[in-house]
Amino acid sequence: MRAIWKGAIAFGLVNVPVKVYSATEDHDISLHQVHNADGGRIRYQRRCEVCSQVIDYSDIDKAFEDGGRTVVLSKEELKSIPAENSHEIEVVQFVPSEQLEPMMFEKSYYLEPDSKSPKAYVLLRRALEDTDRVAIVQFALREKTRLGALRIKDDVLVLQSLLWPDEVREASFPALDESVRISAQEREMSAALVESMAADFDPDHFTDDYQIQLRTLIDAKLEKGDSLDTDETFGVEAGEGGKGEVIDLMEALKRSLDRKRGGGSAAAAKDTDADEDEAGEAPAKSAAGSKSGTKSAAGTKTAAAKSSTAKSTTTKSTTRKPAAKADSSAAKPAAKATTTRARKGA
C-alpha cells in the first residue's frame, strides 16, 4: 500500500505522527465504453465552451456560480484556506460506539505509526480499548474538512470519515404515517422466521456473484477469439507526442465541410482558367500558324536542289491557314528569295 497522506493525531497534549492508507478498494471489473459498430473507444473531453479547445488538467481551475455570476477559484487560492493546510487529526470527543449512526460512515483509512517509537500510537489504542469508546475527530483531506471516527481493528487504528449531519437526508414517507394494525399471530410468525435464519455474520460467506459471472463471460469470449486488437480501438497516432488523438465528431464534421468547400473553390478556379485558355486559343493558333509558315520557308533551303518541290512548299506555306494571313505576307519574300537562290545554285 502507498500512503495517501501524512499527519498527526492530536490527543490532548500527546502528538501521534501517522501515515494514512486507504483501507478499502473496489474489486469491480473495469469496463470502458466502445462504439457497437466498430469497437472504437468512446472518450470524454474537457472542452472549453468559450474557445472550444481541449483543456489539460493543469489549466483547469474551479468555480462557483451564484445568481448568474461565476467566481473562479485558482489552485493557489484554494490551498491558501487554513483548514486545507492542516495536517492534524484533532480528537474532540470520546463517545460510545453504539451512538454512531452507520449511515454516516463514508470511507475507511488505516493509520500507521510514523515515528521511531510507536509508544504514543499504542497509548492511544490502549485508551480506546480500556474505555470501550470511539474517538470523534476532525481533519482535512483532499480539499474538504471532514468529521471522522477513530476506532480499533486488529490492533490497528482505523479512521472512518463521517458525513456531516446536513449530508444525511431525512426520510419522510406519507404511507408510514397511516395507522397499520399488526396481529399478534403475524408478529409471532415473523419472529419465528427471523429465528430460523439467525446466524453470526461472516463476510467471507458472501460473494459478488455478478463480478464472478462477468469474469466468466469475458474469459469465454477470449477463449472463442471473440475479441479485438486493443490498439485498433484507439484513434490515429497524433504526431510526435505519440498519444492517441481523440476523434471529435464536431471537429471531424467541420474539417470535412472545410475540405469540401476548399475543393469546390479550387474546382471553380480551375473551370475559370479553362475558360480563359479557351478564349485565348485563336490567337495562339494564329501565332502557331505563322511559326509554321516560317519553318516551311526555311525548309525550302534544304530542298534547294528540287525547284519544283520548293515551289509547292512556298504555295503550301502561303495557303495553310486563313488565320495566318498577316504573317504569310512576311513569309512570301523569304520564300521568293529562297527560290531565287535555288535557281542560281542550279
C-alpha positions in Angstrom: 0.0 0.0 0.0 1.0 3.6 -0.6 0.4 6.3 2.0 -2.0 9.0 0.7 -1.5 11.5 3.5 0.8 12.2 6.5 -0.2 14.0 9.7 -0.5 13.6 13.4 -3.3 12.8 15.9 -3.7 15.5 18.5 -4.7 13.6 21.6 -4.7 16.2 24.3 -1.0 17.1 24.8 0.0 13.8 23.1 1.0 14.0 19.5 0.8 10.8 17.4 2.5 11.0 14.0 0.8 8.7 11.5 0.6 7.7 7.8 -2.8 7.3 6.3 -3.7 4.5 3.9 -6.9 3.7 2.1 -8.4 0.6 3.9 -10.8 -0.4 1.1 -10.6 -0.9 -2.6 -13.1 -1.6 -5.4 -13.0 -5.1 -6.8 -15.3 -4.4 -9.7 -14.1 -5.3 -13.2 -13.3 -2.1 -15.0 -15.3 -1.6 -18.2 -15.0 1.2 -20.8 -17.4 2.3 -23.5 -17.0 1.5 -27.2 -18.9 2.1 -30.4 -21.0 -1.0 -31.1 -20.4 -0.8 -34.8 -16.6 -0.9 -34.9 -15.4 -1.3 -31.2 -13.7 2.2 -31.2 -13.2 3.8 -27.8 -15.6 6.4 -26.6 -13.9 9.1 -24.7 -14.9 12.3 -22.9 -13.1 15.5 -23.5 -12.5 18.5 -21.2 -13.5 21.1 -23.8 -13.9 24.8 -23.0 -17.3 26.2 -24.1 -15.7 29.6 -24.9 -12.7 28.8 -27.1 -13.7 25.2 -28.0 -10.2 24.0 -27.1 -9.5 20.7 -25.3 -8.0 21.7 -21.9 -5.3 19.9 -19.8 -5.9 19.2 -16.1 -3.1 21.6 -15.3 -5.0 24.5 -16.9 -8.3 23.8 -15.1 -9.5 25.9 -12.1 -12.6 25.6 -10.1 -15.6 27.9 -9.9 -18.8 28.6 -8.1 -21.9 30.0 -9.7 -24.2 32.3 -7.7 -27.1 34.2 -9.1 -25.8 34.4 -12.7 -22.3 35.3 -11.6 -19.4 32.9 -11.6 -16.5 33.1 -9.1 -13.3 31.4 -10.4 -11.0 30.0 -7.7 -7.4 29.2 -8.6 -5.4 26.3 -7.1 -3.3 28.7 -5.1 -6.4 30.4 -3.6 -7.8 27.0 -2.6 -4.6 26.0 -1.0 -4.4 29.2 1.0 -7.5 28.2 3.0 -6.1 27.4 6.5 -8.1 24.2 7.0 -6.7 22.8 3.8 -3.2 23.2 5.0 -3.8 21.4 8.3 -2.2 18.0 8.8 -3.7 17.4 12.2 -6.3 14.8 13.2 -7.8 16.6 16.2 -9.6 14.4 18.8 -12.6 16.4 20.0 -14.7 13.7 21.8 -14.8 10.1 23.0 -18.3 8.6 22.5 -19.9 5.1 22.9 -19.7 3.3 19.6 -23.5 2.5 19.6 -24.3 6.2 19.3 -22.8 6.4 15.9 -25.3 6.2 13.0 -24.0 3.7 10.5 -25.4 5.7 7.6 -22.9 8.4 8.4 -19.9 6.2 7.7 -18.2 7.1 4.4 -14.7 5.8 3.8 -12.1 3.9 6.0 -8.4 4.5 6.4 -5.6 2.6 8.1 -3.3 4.6 10.3 0.3 3.5 10.6 2.7 5.0 13.3 5.2 7.4 11.6 7.8 7.8 14.3 10.8 5.9 15.6 8.9 4.8 18.7 5.2 3.7 18.4 4.6 4.3 22.1 2.2 7.3 21.6 0.3 5.2 19.0 0.0 2.2 21.3 -1.1 4.5 24.2 -4.0 5.9 22.2 -5.0 2.5 21.1 -5.0 1.2 24.7 -7.1 4.2 25.9 -9.7 3.3 23.3 -9.7 -0.4 24.4 -9.9 0.3 28.1 -12.7 2.8 27.8 -14.6 1.0 25.1 -15.2 4.3 23.3 -14.7 5.8 19.8 -12.8 9.0 19.3 -14.6 11.6 17.2 -12.0 13.6 15.2 -11.9 16.5 12.7 -9.3 16.6 9.9 -8.8 18.0 6.3 -8.2 15.7 3.4 -8.5 16.3 -0.4 -9.9 19.9 -0.2 -12.5 19.0 2.3 -12.8 19.4 6.1 -14.1 16.1 7.4 -15.6 14.6 10.5 -14.3 11.1 11.5 -14.4 8.3 14.0 -11.2 6.7 15.3 -11.6 3.0 16.3 -9.5 -0.2 16.6 -9.4 -3.1 14.1 -6.9 -5.9 14.7 -4.6 -3.8 16.8 -4.5 -1.1 14.1 -6.1 2.4 14.5 -8.8 2.9 11.8 -10.0 6.3 10.8 -13.5 6.3 9.3 -14.7 9.5 7.7 -18.2 10.5 8.6 -20.8 12.5 6.6 -21.8 15.8 8.1 -25.3 15.9 9.6 -26.7 18.0 6.8 -25.4 15.5 4.2 -27.8 12.7 5.6 -31.3 13.2 4.2 -34.4 12.9 6.3 -36.8 10.1 5.2 -40.4 11.1 5.1 -43.0 8.8 3.5 -46.7 9.6 3.9 -47.7 5.9 3.8 -45.9 5.2 7.1 -48.0 7.9 8.8 -51.1 5.8 8.4 -52.0 3.5 11.3 -51.4 -0.1 10.4 -52.7 -3.0 12.5 -50.4 -6.0 13.0 -51.9 -9.0 14.7 -50.1 -11.0 17.5 -50.0 -14.1 15.3 -48.3 -12.2 12.4 -45.7 -10.9 14.8 -45.0 -14.4 16.2 -44.7 -15.9 12.7 -42.3 -13.2 11.6 -40.2 -13.6 14.8 -40.1 -17.4 14.1 -38.9 -16.8 10.6 -36.1 -14.4 11.8 -35.0 -17.0 14.4 -34.8 -19.7 11.7 -32.4 -17.6 9.7 -30.3 -16.3 12.7 -26.5 -16.6 12.5 -23.3 -14.9 13.3 -22.1 -12.6 10.5 -19.2 -13.9 8.4 -18.4 -11.6 5.5 -16.3 -14.4 3.8 -19.5 -16.4 3.4 -20.7 -14.0 0.8 -19.5 -13.5 -2.8 -20.1 -10.9 -5.5 -22.0 -13.2 -8.0 -22.2 -10.5 -10.7 -18.5 -10.0 -10.9 -17.8 -13.7 -11.0 -20.3 -14.3 -13.8 -19.0 -11.2 -15.7 -15.4 -12.6 -15.5 -16.7 -16.0 -16.7 -18.3 -14.3 -19.7 -15.2 -12.4 -20.6 -13.0 -15.5 -20.3 -15.4 -17.4 -22.6 -15.3 -14.7 -25.3 -11.5 -14.6 -25.1 -11.3 -18.3 -25.5 -13.5 -18.2 -28.6 -11.3 -15.5 -30.1 -14.2 -13.1 -29.9 -12.1 -10.0 -29.2 -10.4 -7.0 -30.9 -6.8 -5.8 -31.0 -6.7 -3.2 -28.3 -4.5 -0.8 -30.4 -7.2 -0.8 -33.1 -9.8 0.6 -30.8 -7.9 3.8 -30.3 -7.8 6.9 -32.6 -5.0 7.6 -35.0 -1.5 8.4 -33.7 -1.0 12.1 -33.1 2.4 13.3 -34.3 5.5 13.5 -32.1 3.6 13.2 -28.8 2.7 9.6 -29.5 -0.6 9.9 -27.8 -3.8 8.6 -29.5 -5.8 11.5 -31.0 -9.3 11.6 -29.6 -11.6 11.9 -32.6 -14.2 14.5 -32.0 -17.4 14.3 -34.1 -18.0 18.1 -34.4 -14.3 18.6 -35.3 -14.4 15.9 -37.9 -17.6 17.3 -39.5 -16.0 20.8 -39.5 -12.9 19.5 -41.2 -14.9 17.6 -43.8 -17.0 20.7 -44.6 -13.9 23.0 -44.9 -12.3 20.4 -47.1 -15.4 20.2 -49.3 -15.6 24.0 -49.6 -11.9 24.3 -50.4 -12.3 21.6 -53.1 -15.3 23.4 -54.6 -13.3 26.7 -54.8 -10.4 25.0 -56.4 -12.7 23.4 -59.0 -14.3 26.7 -59.8 -10.9 28.4 -60.2 -9.9 25.5 -62.5 -13.0 26.0 -64.6 -12.3 29.8 -64.8 -8.8 29.1 -66.0 -10.1 26.7 -68.6 -12.5 29.3 -69.9 -9.7 31.9 -70.2 -7.5 29.4 -72.0 -10.3 28.7 -74.5 -10.8 32.4 -75.1 -7.1 32.9 -76.0 -6.8 29.8 -78.1 -7.4 31.5 -81.5 -4.5 34.0 -81.2 -2.3 31.2 -80.0 -3.2 29.2 -83.1 -2.5 32.1 -85.3 0.9 32.5 -83.8 1.5 28.8 -84.3 0.4 29.2 -87.9 2.9 32.0 -88.6 5.7 29.9 -87.0 4.7 27.0 -89.2 4.9 29.2 -92.3 8.4 30.4 -91.3 9.5 26.8 -90.8 8.1 25.9 -94.2 10.1 28.8 -95.8 13.2 27.7 -94.0 12.6 24.1 -95.2 12.8 25.2 -98.8 16.5 25.9 -98.3 17.0 22.2 -97.7 15.1 21.4 -100.8 17.1 23.9 -103.0 18.1 21.2 -105.5 14.5 20.5 -106.2 12.9 23.7 -107.6 9.5 22.1 -108.2 9.3 20.9 -104.6 10.4 24.4 -103.3 7.7 25.9 -105.4 5.0 23.7 -103.9 6.3 24.3 -100.4 6.0 28.0 -100.9 2.5 27.6 -102.1 1.5 25.5 -99.0 3.1 27.9 -96.6 1.1 30.8 -98.0 -2.3 28.9 -98.2 -2.1 26.8 -94.9 -4.5 28.8 -92.6 -6.6 31.9 -93.2 -5.8 33.0 -89.6 -2.2 33.5 -90.6 -2.9 35.9 -93.4 -0.9 38.8 -91.8 2.1 36.6 -91.2 2.1 34.9 -94.7 2.8 38.2 -96.4 6.1 38.3 -94.4 6.8 34.8 -95.4 6.4 35.4 -99.2 9.5 37.5 -99.7 11.5 34.9 -97.8 10.1 32.1 -100.0 10.8 34.2 -103.2 14.4 34.8 -102.1 14.8 31.2 -101.4 13.5 30.2 -104.8 15.9 32.7 -106.5 18.9 31.2 -104.6 17.8 27.8 -105.6 17.7 28.7 -109.3 21.2 30.3 -109.1 22.5 27.3 -107.4 21.0 25.2 -110.2 
